[in-house]
Amino acid sequence: MTPQDFIAAIGPAAKTSAKSTKIPASFTVAQAALESAWGAHCPGFNLFGIKADPSWKGPVTSQITHEVVGGKTITITAKFRAYTDWLGSITDHAQFLLTNKRYQPAFAYTTGALFAQAVAAAGYATDPLYAQKIVSIIKAHGLSALDMAAA
């Protein structure tokens, strides 16, 4: 899938989510692109690689993945959440951000770039360049236009 195809595929769901969650669509699309390698790694429409812990009551997909255990990288088969469409994945991820108090400061921002910086500052990822990578995707692909369209 090309970046343009990916944006066309998930952009409408990101805009729908933005209307009710106030999470900028540009952030959602850029983060999904980063997390799924532009849709190359999203079995079960799982754009964000969310595992199916015991609290998850929906469908799952078993996937081979890598974990670090005792300082060593091992290969395991893990259960990941599965969805029927892109909107299901985006909605579930939005609920994660909405219900975790540490991400609440991000909701003060209406642009994807500032939202990304606030989420990263709250500890979303261990990668110190995480926000920069998302902002770069937003800028390179003109994703801010999704925010204007969602308003």
Backbone as ProteinMPNN parsed JSONL, in Angstrom:
{"seq_chain_A": "MTPQDFIAAIGPAAKTSAKSTKIPASFTVAQAALESAWGAHCPGFNLFGIKADPSWKGPVTSQITHEVVGGKTITITAKFRAYTDWLGSITDHAQFLLTNKRYQPAFAYTTGALFAQAVAAAGYATDPLYAQKIVSIIKAHGLSALDMAAA", "coords_chain_A": {"N_chain_A": [[0.856, -1.175, 0.0], [0.639, 2.174, -0.871], [1.741, 5.307, 0.611], [-0.214, 7.252, -0.086], [-2.431, 5.645, -0.713], [-2.837, 4.474, 1.774], [-3.472, 6.714, 3.377], [-5.836, 7.509, 2.11], [-7.38, 5.278, 2.688], [-7.595, 5.139, 5.555], [-8.049, 7.727, 6.374], [-10.812, 8.761, 6.301], [-11.948, 7.37, 8.532], [-10.325, 8.33, 10.592], [-11.037, 11.022, 10.572], [-13.732, 10.818, 11.266], [-13.49, 9.815, 13.872], [-12.143, 11.974, 15.051], [-14.109, 13.915, 15.251], [-15.683, 13.169, 17.447], [-13.844, 12.651, 19.461], [-11.898, 14.587, 19.589], [-9.275, 14.147, 18.963], [-6.75, 14.987, 16.866], [-7.143, 14.286, 13.418], [-4.956, 14.217, 11.743], [-2.862, 13.489, 13.446], [-3.721, 10.905, 14.214], [-3.654, 9.495, 11.738], [-0.937, 9.786, 11.022], [0.354, 8.591, 13.223], [-0.68, 6.001, 13.027], [0.406, 5.317, 10.563], [3.143, 5.29, 11.189], [3.207, 3.305, 13.221], [2.212, 1.03, 11.909], [3.733, 0.713, 9.674], [2.826, 2.03, 7.324], [0.518, 0.529, 6.854], [1.482, -1.977, 6.276], [1.879, -3.755, 8.338], [-0.565, -4.711, 9.921], [-2.406, -6.78, 10.93], [-5.74, -7.988, 11.193], [-6.856, -5.472, 11.083], [-5.54, -3.975, 12.984], [-4.091, -1.234, 13.678], [-2.343, -0.136, 15.54], [-0.906, -2.028, 16.921], [-1.973, -3.211, 19.269], [-2.061, -5.353, 21.962], [-4.0, -8.234, 22.948], [-5.03, -8.33, 25.947], [-6.152, -9.972, 29.008], [-8.46, -8.47, 29.595], [-9.628, -7.827, 27.201], [-12.39, -8.491, 25.23], [-13.077, -8.935, 22.652], [-12.581, -10.044, 19.184], [-9.522, -11.801, 18.265], [-6.187, -11.967, 16.878], [-3.59, -14.175, 16.292], [-0.147, -13.621, 16.333], [3.262, -13.762, 15.315], [5.789, -12.35, 17.215], [8.275, -10.205, 18.736], [9.838, -10.142, 21.885], [11.485, -8.698, 24.696], [13.031, -10.447, 27.118], [14.434, -10.847, 30.198], [16.627, -9.43, 29.286], [17.171, -10.541, 26.845], [16.257, -10.939, 23.449], [13.426, -12.584, 22.395], [11.434, -14.797, 20.365], [7.979, -14.945, 20.112], [4.585, -16.179, 20.024], [1.894, -14.12, 20.06], [-1.264, -12.838, 21.204], [-3.212, -10.494, 19.557], [-5.389, -7.664, 19.484], [-8.216, -7.702, 17.33], [-10.062, -6.194, 14.701], [-13.04, -5.223, 12.884], [-12.843, -3.294, 10.996], [-11.117, -0.264, 9.909], [-12.045, 1.903, 11.436], [-12.819, 0.699, 13.837], [-10.357, -0.014, 14.996], [-9.169, 2.521, 15.255], [-11.015, 3.798, 16.93], [-10.814, 2.238, 19.28], [-8.144, 2.739, 19.985], [-8.321, 5.49, 20.39], [-9.958, 5.521, 22.667], [-8.182, 4.479, 24.514], [-6.338, 6.623, 24.724], [-8.065, 8.632, 25.626], [-8.949, 7.685, 28.104], [-6.768, 7.391, 29.751], [-5.277, 9.17, 32.157], [-2.773, 10.409, 32.043], [-2.456, 11.3, 29.471], [-4.164, 13.403, 29.142], [-3.309, 16.179, 29.045], [-2.659, 16.477, 26.338], [-5.011, 16.921, 24.997], [-5.486, 19.584, 25.019], [-4.585, 20.608, 22.723], [-5.09, 21.28, 19.252], [-3.862, 20.721, 16.902], [-2.215, 18.211, 14.977], [0.559, 18.01, 15.233], [1.255, 19.317, 17.672], [-0.318, 17.83, 19.405], [0.894, 15.317, 19.118], [3.425, 15.866, 20.228], [2.705, 16.364, 22.874], [1.581, 13.903, 23.669], [3.791, 12.223, 23.396], [5.488, 13.439, 25.277], [4.153, 12.725, 27.544], [4.892, 10.162, 27.85], [4.26, 8.153, 25.979], [5.784, 6.562, 24.174], [8.966, 4.857, 24.153], [10.877, 5.726, 22.435], [12.916, 8.433, 21.892], [12.631, 10.083, 19.731], [10.051, 9.904, 18.89], [7.771, 11.733, 18.739], [8.837, 13.566, 16.924], [9.074, 11.961, 14.646], [6.379, 11.446, 14.04], [5.453, 14.066, 13.574], [7.002, 14.678, 11.36], [5.913, 12.93, 9.441], [3.323, 13.986, 9.294], [3.863, 16.528, 8.203], [5.25, 15.874, 5.785], [3.293, 14.636, 4.277], [1.168, 16.324, 4.126], [-0.863, 16.162, 6.059], [-2.197, 17.817, 7.832], [-4.309, 18.947, 6.557], [-6.372, 17.16, 6.906], [-7.282, 17.759, 9.44], [-8.468, 20.256, 9.151], [-10.551, 19.553, 7.499], [-11.966, 17.966, 9.2], [-13.0, 19.646, 11.048]], "CA_chain_A": [[0.0, 0.0, 0.0], [1.418, 3.414, -0.897], [1.252, 6.263, 1.609], [-1.452, 7.881, -0.555], [-3.495, 4.652, -0.548], [-3.058, 4.324, 3.214], [-4.178, 7.917, 3.836], [-7.202, 7.425, 1.571], [-8.089, 4.184, 3.353], [-7.927, 5.37, 6.969], [-8.394, 9.134, 6.606], [-12.203, 8.973, 6.705], [-12.169, 6.886, 9.901], [-9.636, 9.255, 11.499], [-11.857, 12.242, 10.644], [-14.929, 10.475, 12.046], [-13.066, 9.746, 15.266], [-11.779, 13.32, 15.521], [-15.323, 14.68, 15.576], [-16.183, 12.84, 18.78], [-12.787, 12.519, 20.473], [-11.013, 15.768, 19.526], [-7.907, 13.74, 18.621], [-6.577, 15.428, 15.475], [-7.061, 13.219, 12.416], [-3.578, 14.167, 11.226], [-2.097, 12.697, 14.414], [-4.144, 9.512, 14.123], [-3.152, 8.905, 10.498], [0.53, 9.726, 11.082], [0.743, 7.581, 14.204], [-1.009, 4.699, 12.439], [1.404, 5.061, 9.518], [4.389, 4.947, 11.864], [3.061, 2.051, 13.968], [1.881, -0.107, 11.036], [4.559, 0.786, 8.453], [1.932, 2.394, 6.221], [-0.437, -0.534, 6.619], [2.142, -3.251, 5.964], [1.814, -4.62, 9.52], [-1.782, -4.442, 10.7], [-3.361, -7.887, 10.842], [-6.974, -7.742, 11.938], [-7.074, -4.014, 11.076], [-4.935, -3.433, 14.198], [-3.123, -0.237, 13.229], [-1.457, 0.336, 16.598], [-0.228, -3.146, 17.573], [-2.484, -3.378, 20.63], [-2.208, -6.759, 22.341], [-5.266, -8.639, 23.56], [-4.83, -8.789, 27.324], [-7.363, -10.663, 29.481], [-9.635, -7.592, 29.641], [-10.182, -7.705, 25.851], [-13.441, -9.487, 24.999], [-13.358, -8.999, 21.229], [-11.806, -11.006, 18.398], [-8.065, -11.708, 18.34], [-5.375, -12.597, 15.852], [-2.303, -14.601, 16.84], [0.941, -13.174, 15.475], [4.626, -13.916, 15.806], [6.355, -11.055, 17.576], [9.51, -10.282, 19.524], [9.799, -9.556, 23.224], [12.745, -8.749, 25.425], [12.83, -11.101, 28.41], [15.731, -11.043, 30.848], [17.679, -8.813, 28.484], [17.343, -11.249, 25.576], [15.115, -10.884, 22.537], [12.896, -13.899, 22.06], [10.301, -14.812, 19.448], [6.801, -15.578, 20.705], [3.302, -15.956, 19.373], [1.066, -13.36, 20.989], [-2.6, -12.487, 20.728], [-3.441, -9.07, 19.357], [-6.776, -7.313, 19.231], [-8.607, -7.654, 15.919], [-11.212, -5.324, 14.465], [-13.694, -5.501, 11.604], [-12.518, -2.235, 10.048], [-10.166, 0.744, 10.406], [-12.661, 2.723, 12.477], [-12.758, -0.041, 15.098], [-9.001, 0.133, 15.538], [-8.968, 3.93, 15.619], [-11.874, 4.082, 18.083], [-10.224, 1.58, 20.443], [-6.942, 3.489, 20.349], [-8.77, 6.782, 20.935], [-10.411, 5.279, 24.032], [-6.976, 4.339, 25.332], [-5.82, 7.963, 24.999], [-9.065, 9.391, 26.379], [-9.175, 7.177, 29.462], [-5.526, 7.424, 30.525], [-5.138, 10.558, 32.618], [-1.492, 11.019, 31.709], [-2.53, 11.895, 28.132], [-5.14, 14.487, 29.119], [-2.771, 17.46, 28.573], [-2.618, 16.523, 24.874], [-6.309, 17.36, 24.483], [-5.488, 21.043, 24.939], [-4.051, 20.963, 21.402], [-5.955, 20.922, 18.131], [-3.072, 20.331, 15.739], [-1.594, 16.911, 15.134], [1.945, 18.139, 15.671], [1.304, 19.617, 19.105], [-0.888, 16.669, 20.08], [1.95, 14.296, 19.113], [4.457, 16.251, 21.189], [2.163, 16.208, 24.228], [1.449, 12.463, 23.939], [5.15, 11.709, 23.596], [5.987, 13.977, 26.544], [3.474, 11.996, 28.615], [5.506, 8.853, 27.957], [3.627, 7.14, 25.124], [6.77, 5.653, 23.587], [10.317, 4.998, 24.69], [11.7, 6.341, 21.399], [12.99, 9.876, 22.134], [12.294, 10.779, 18.484], [8.7, 9.494, 18.508], [6.969, 12.888, 18.293], [9.472, 14.108, 15.718], [8.726, 11.077, 13.526], [4.973, 11.684, 13.704], [5.368, 15.407, 12.982], [7.603, 14.573, 10.033], [4.918, 12.298, 8.566], [2.252, 14.975, 9.102], [4.333, 17.569, 7.277], [5.628, 15.324, 4.478], [2.132, 14.175, 3.531], [0.106, 17.333, 4.183], [-1.973, 15.599, 6.824], [-2.935, 18.858, 8.554], [-5.561, 19.187, 5.808], [-7.408, 16.301, 7.491], [-7.815, 18.439, 10.608], [-9.359, 21.308, 8.672], [-11.73, 18.883, 6.957], [-12.712, 17.363, 10.305], [-13.548, 20.704, 11.906]], "C_chain_A": [[0.901, 1.236, 0.0], [0.931, 4.324, 0.227], [-0.068, 6.917, 1.191], [-2.639, 6.925, -0.394], [-3.856, 4.492, 0.929], [-3.868, 5.503, 3.752], [-5.624, 7.894, 3.361], [-8.023, 6.367, 2.294], [-8.496, 4.529, 4.779], [-8.303, 6.812, 7.287], [-9.839, 9.356, 7.008], [-12.503, 8.502, 8.131], [-11.512, 7.818, 10.917], [-10.444, 10.551, 11.656], [-13.13, 11.986, 11.449], [-14.598, 10.44, 13.535], [-12.786, 11.129, 15.836], [-13.003, 14.127, 15.94], [-15.805, 14.409, 16.99], [-15.1, 12.832, 19.857], [-11.899, 13.748, 20.606], [-9.544, 15.393, 19.354], [-7.704, 14.117, 17.16], [-6.392, 14.251, 14.507], [-5.648, 13.095, 11.858], [-2.688, 13.342, 12.142], [-2.436, 11.221, 14.273], [-3.56, 8.836, 12.889], [-1.63, 8.759, 10.555], [0.997, 8.666, 12.075], [0.456, 6.18, 13.671], [-0.002, 4.328, 11.353], [2.72, 4.604, 10.133], [4.299, 3.559, 12.507], [2.852, 0.833, 13.067], [2.734, -0.167, 9.776], [3.672, 0.99, 7.226], [1.009, 1.236, 5.84], [0.173, -1.886, 6.31], [2.021, -4.251, 7.11], [0.592, -4.263, 10.353], [-2.798, -5.57, 10.532], [-4.595, -7.603, 11.689], [-7.3, -6.271, 12.043], [-6.484, -3.329, 12.306], [-3.783, -2.51, 13.807], [-2.055, 0.085, 14.263], [-0.776, -0.79, 17.375], [-0.685, -3.393, 18.998], [-2.707, -4.863, 20.911], [-3.566, -6.987, 23.005], [-4.973, -9.184, 24.946], [-6.14, -9.423, 27.806], [-8.62, -9.784, 29.54], [-10.326, -7.465, 28.284], [-11.17, -8.838, 25.596], [-13.776, -9.651, 23.517], [-12.519, -10.043, 20.519], [-10.304, -10.754, 18.506], [-7.434, -12.314, 17.099], [-4.037, -12.946, 16.495], [-1.21, -14.266, 15.843], [2.283, -13.466, 16.125], [5.191, -12.523, 16.05], [7.619, -11.284, 18.401], [9.331, -9.533, 20.83], [11.207, -9.612, 23.806], [12.442, -9.292, 26.814], [14.202, -11.376, 29.003], [16.889, -10.509, 30.017], [17.926, -9.49, 27.142], [16.076, -11.127, 24.733], [14.71, -12.301, 22.171], [11.729, -13.737, 21.078], [9.167, -15.566, 20.115], [5.613, -15.413, 19.76], [2.413, -15.289, 20.405], [-0.285, -13.066, 20.354], [-2.73, -10.966, 20.689], [-4.928, -8.844, 19.117], [-7.028, -7.285, 17.725], [-9.908, -6.855, 15.811], [-11.814, -5.667, 13.106], [-13.378, -4.461, 10.545], [-11.554, -1.239, 10.698], [-10.762, 1.552, 11.553], [-12.639, 2.008, 13.823], [-11.408, 0.097, 15.77], [-8.772, 1.551, 16.046], [-9.788, 4.293, 16.851], [-11.294, 3.478, 19.363], [-8.986, 2.333, 20.925], [-7.309, 4.841, 20.95], [-9.24, 6.62, 22.379], [-9.247, 5.117, 24.994], [-6.429, 5.721, 25.702], [-6.776, 8.76, 25.879], [-9.168, 8.956, 27.839], [-7.917, 7.108, 30.322], [-5.194, 8.864, 30.877], [-3.828, 11.203, 32.201], [-1.502, 11.674, 30.331], [-3.489, 13.082, 28.058], [-4.556, 15.836, 28.677], [-2.736, 17.589, 27.038], [-3.91, 17.095, 24.297], [-6.479, 18.879, 24.512], [-5.084, 21.514, 23.547], [-4.947, 20.46, 20.286], [-5.178, 20.571, 16.868], [-2.405, 18.995, 16.023], [-0.189, 16.992, 15.676], [2.04, 18.393, 17.175], [0.724, 18.467, 19.927], [0.163, 15.57, 20.195], [3.026, 14.612, 20.15], [3.971, 16.042, 22.623], [2.024, 14.726, 24.608], [2.822, 11.845, 24.199], [5.722, 12.18, 24.929], [5.363, 13.256, 27.74], [3.97, 10.559, 28.723], [4.905, 7.773, 27.088], [4.626, 6.118, 24.604], [8.133, 5.875, 24.221], [11.265, 5.65, 23.695], [11.739, 7.853, 21.624], [12.637, 10.704, 20.887], [10.859, 10.504, 18.035], [7.869, 10.654, 17.972], [7.525, 13.465, 17.005], [9.115, 13.27, 14.493], [7.287, 11.303, 13.087], [4.815, 13.04, 13.024], [5.932, 15.397, 11.564], [6.626, 13.959, 9.028], [3.78, 13.27, 8.277], [2.66, 15.998, 8.049], [4.584, 17.019, 5.882], [4.413, 14.956, 3.628], [0.937, 15.124, 3.629], [-1.111, 16.898, 4.987], [-2.763, 16.625, 7.636], [-4.253, 19.19, 7.858], [-6.693, 18.316, 6.343], [-8.057, 16.961, 8.699], [-8.798, 19.534, 10.205], [-10.657, 20.692, 8.163], [-12.596, 18.301, 8.076], [-13.403, 18.403, 11.174], [-14.996, 21.021, 11.572]], "O_chain_A": [[1.832, 1.321, 0.801], [-0.171, 4.135, 0.741], [-0.948, 7.114, 2.029], [-3.724, 7.342, 0.012], [-5.03, 4.387, 1.286], [-4.832, 5.314, 4.494], [-6.535, 8.221, 4.122], [-9.226, 6.538, 2.492], [-9.625, 4.245, 5.18], [-8.827, 7.087, 8.366], [-10.09, 10.077, 7.973], [-13.238, 9.171, 8.858], [-12.075, 8.07, 11.982], [-10.52, 11.107, 12.751], [-13.557, 12.841, 12.226], [-15.342, 10.974, 14.356], [-13.152, 11.421, 16.975], [-12.938, 14.926, 16.874], [-16.285, 15.319, 17.665], [-15.405, 12.989, 21.039], [-11.226, 13.926, 21.621], [-8.662, 16.224, 19.572], [-8.42, 13.612, 16.295], [-5.593, 13.347, 14.75], [-5.196, 11.996, 11.538], [-1.849, 12.578, 11.667], [-1.54, 10.378, 14.22], [-3.029, 7.729, 12.979], [-1.095, 7.717, 10.175], [1.938, 7.924, 11.792], [1.269, 5.272, 13.847], [0.395, 3.169, 11.236], [3.338, 3.651, 9.66], [5.204, 2.739, 12.354], [3.266, -0.272, 13.416], [2.492, -1.0, 8.903], [3.743, 0.25, 6.245], [0.751, 0.994, 4.661], [-0.558, -2.853, 6.099], [2.056, -5.46, 6.883], [0.707, -3.587, 11.376], [-3.91, -5.348, 10.053], [-4.492, -7.04, 12.779], [-7.956, -5.853, 12.997], [-6.886, -2.214, 12.639], [-2.649, -2.953, 13.628], [-0.968, 0.536, 13.902], [-0.131, -0.528, 18.391], [0.126, -3.749, 19.853], [-3.444, -5.54, 20.193], [-4.186, -6.069, 23.541], [-4.698, -10.374, 25.101], [-7.133, -9.409, 27.079], [-9.733, -10.309, 29.534], [-11.481, -7.045, 28.216], [-10.823, -10.012, 25.731], [-14.666, -10.426, 23.167], [-11.827, -10.834, 21.159], [-9.869, -9.64, 18.799], [-8.068, -13.075, 16.367], [-3.426, -12.112, 17.163], [-1.319, -14.581, 14.658], [2.413, -13.42, 17.349], [5.085, -11.636, 15.204], [7.975, -12.419, 18.717], [8.754, -8.447, 20.877], [12.01, -10.472, 23.445], [11.7, -8.685, 27.586], [15.03, -12.052, 28.393], [17.99, -11.059, 30.038], [18.794, -9.06, 26.382], [14.962, -11.203, 25.252], [15.519, -13.105, 21.707], [11.123, -12.67, 20.984], [9.35, -16.675, 20.618], [5.644, -14.612, 18.826], [2.202, -15.823, 21.494], [-0.426, -13.049, 19.132], [-2.405, -10.263, 21.645], [-5.631, -9.719, 18.613], [-6.159, -6.894, 16.946], [-10.735, -6.854, 16.723], [-11.175, -6.319, 12.281], [-13.603, -4.683, 9.356], [-11.22, -1.356, 11.877], [-10.074, 1.852, 12.528], [-12.456, 2.655, 14.854], [-11.329, 0.302, 16.981], [-8.241, 1.75, 17.139], [-9.308, 5.017, 17.723], [-11.283, 4.128, 20.408], [-8.802, 2.539, 22.125], [-6.68, 5.288, 21.909], [-8.96, 7.472, 23.222], [-9.31, 5.557, 26.142], [-6.095, 5.965, 26.861], [-6.342, 9.481, 26.777], [-9.445, 9.778, 28.713], [-8.002, 6.795, 31.509], [-4.872, 9.673, 30.006], [-3.77, 12.419, 32.022], [-0.65, 12.515, 30.044], [-3.61, 13.706, 27.003], [-5.249, 16.584, 27.988], [-2.779, 18.7, 26.511], [-3.897, 17.69, 23.219], [-7.506, 19.397, 24.075], [-5.226, 22.694, 23.227], [-5.495, 19.36, 20.357], [-5.773, 20.164, 15.87], [-2.072, 18.686, 17.167], [0.224, 16.155, 16.479], [2.825, 17.745, 17.867], [1.215, 18.167, 21.015], [0.306, 14.957, 21.253], [3.482, 13.722, 20.867], [4.731, 15.598, 23.483], [2.317, 14.344, 25.741], [2.985, 11.039, 25.115], [6.37, 11.407, 25.634], [5.963, 13.182, 28.813], [3.52, 9.813, 29.594], [5.018, 6.59, 27.411], [4.334, 4.922, 24.596], [8.416, 6.945, 24.759], [12.352, 6.084, 24.076], [10.695, 8.502, 21.555], [12.374, 11.901, 20.995], [10.492, 10.84, 16.909], [7.323, 10.57, 16.872], [6.77, 13.813, 16.097], [8.879, 13.818, 13.417], [7.003, 11.347, 11.89], [4.123, 13.152, 12.013], [5.385, 16.045, 10.671], [6.53, 14.423, 7.891], [3.322, 13.367, 7.138], [1.903, 16.295, 7.126], [4.175, 17.631, 4.896], [4.49, 14.964, 2.4], [-0.178, 14.761, 3.254], [-2.247, 17.223, 4.641], [-3.875, 16.339, 8.08], [-5.197, 19.658, 8.493], [-7.859, 18.697, 6.244], [-9.241, 16.753, 8.961], [-9.834, 19.714, 10.845], [-11.736, 21.247, 8.37], [-13.809, 18.16, 7.92], [-14.297, 18.068, 11.952], [-15.599, 21.888, 12.204]]}, "name": "protein", "num_of_chains": 1, "seq": "MTPQDFIAAIGPAAKTSAKSTKIPASFTVAQAALESAWGAHCPGFNLFGIKADPSWKGPVTSQITHEVVGGKTITITAKFRAYTDWLGSITDHAQFLLTNKRYQPAFAYTTGALFAQAVAAAGYATDPLYAQKIVSIIKAHGLSALDMAAA"}
